[in-house]
């Protein structure tokens, strides 16, 4: 009978032996750190064979004398025996006997002093360990990670990774523009506005007049026919609002004008034959806006924590989501030339004397409420389309009909300018994101577009140049770049159309502006890398060779941009819970199962924090009892 101390009753057998013997690899690892004189020499070739080395080791540690060698002294044997425990020495002897002296030893050469020391001392960077600096470094690392991702979809998906339930974003649409919205539009997009068109169109003025003489008759016929030439099915439909009726007529009119202009001008301007036309496309863009004080709720929360009190008034990034649906959008495979000839790196908002209003107020003060949704950036097409640069878009003006119901002051002209800025910035930002840039990674070259706002009778024309996308955190003040917008005041196309369909008072200025927009020819950017931040072999998810990874990212990305709700409702703190559980602890004996009772903030849940999809046994590739049991995930990661 053996006790825990390893003794039998009546017999002292000594300490219990180890049940496991050290492996030969562990013995090698112990003696692989042996240093030898010289650089790059082999121990076995300079001193003795590997078998002799093994015998020397066993003899040196265990105290025996070796053939062809002098026996170790008593002092050396005592020192070597103290290096290892008694049990390990016994097991080591058994290992050496089993290898018959054929124990391989790996050696490492000593480094030269010149390799260990430098002429000038090199010290690691001293990092600021304050809270603000640490958060700034974390944000910079995330921005760099987004820049290094391979495909367009992965970059856009990575922006949504921190929020499983989406961001709380201020939703800006093309359906409503409140009073005094122009300062917000300029500040939120860092745009300088000039009330005239750039010099580019003056060079096209003579050619535009010649083309107008050729197509004037057809344009008049289209205007007269679409407005009074036939009766529409919604004429007696009382369910349609005046706004909806206006949009139907305007969409039909723009379709006819676009057809006439392309047919009449494509012979001389061949780029019109290569256009891609989108009807009612999705123009959406998401970006971060900094420099605005935090809301009262965030400020009070920080003041309630002792160490966060100094940071209670720090600026708080707002999330801006633009959602628009223009009547018509024309795209080309080459970008438009820049309207301003200055390089983007030479722009300086202070040196150029540019004045951009500072609207450092929460957008909710103007009525732009927040909505929980995923960040979506879509310029009207999916990544991979060859026609990825915008030529001109026709925006809706139907909000002017209902504007008097919520705005007592007539500032329609400022609202139109704000719409031109928001819609142009969102479209060019979407195009920039498809080139590999983002709200955190600035553009390396300018992108230009043209915007028309109309209801068929009143027209406004805008030319926009995107020079920067950095508007987050302190970049709203530190970034010297700024975007540029040129726009006209609203112009009237005609006075009226009689019952016979004849157009009276046709305004040639409107038609000249419209023709000039079609004449503006896109050109390839020579010597410019249009996609510097994208992988050369995997610019989009469809280019991924790994089928599982390609299908996974395609499904996840399409689900995000669809903004469909989750199959389970979002976490919510009900009013009765706030009263009886948070503000007043009146249910102490009730089990704590809700997230807020367990100290969990569900809105910090990341996109990859979910249960993995189980693989049924019958469909496992290596048999019913094989592993893994769950499908692998392929969320964005740096692969180059």
Secondary structure, 3 states (H helix, E strand, C coil): CECCCCCECCECCCCCCCCCCCCHHHHHHHHCCCCCCCCCCCHHHHCCCHHHHHHHHHHHHHCCCCCCCCCCCHHHHHHHHHHCCHHHHHHHHHHHHHCCCCCCCCCCCCCCHHHHCCCCCCCCCCCCCCHHHHHHHHHHHHHHHHHHCCCHHHHHHHHHCCCCCCEEEEEEECCCCCCCCHHHHHHHHCEEEECCCCHHHCCCHHHHHHHHHHHHHHHHHHHHHHHHHCCCCCCCCCCCCHHHHHHHHHHHHHHHHHHHHHHHHCCCCHHHHHCEEEECCCEEEEEEECCCCCCHHHHHHHHCCHHHHHHCCCCCCEEEEEEECCCEEEEECCCCCCCCCCCHHHCCCCCCCCCCCCCCCCHHHHCCCEEEECCCCEECCCCCCCCCEEEEEEEECCHHHHHHHCCCCCCHHHHHHHHHHHHHHHHHHHHHHHCCCCCCCCCCCCEEEEEEEECCCEEEEEEEEECCCCCCCCHHHHCCCCEEEEECCCEECCCEECCCCCEECCCHHHHHHHHHHHHCCCCCCCCCCCCCCCCCCCCCHHHCCCHHHHHHHHHHHHHHHHCCCCCCCCCCCCHHHHHHHHHCCCCCCCCCCCHHHHCCCHHHCCCCCCCCCECCHHHCCCCCCCCCCECCCCCCCCCC
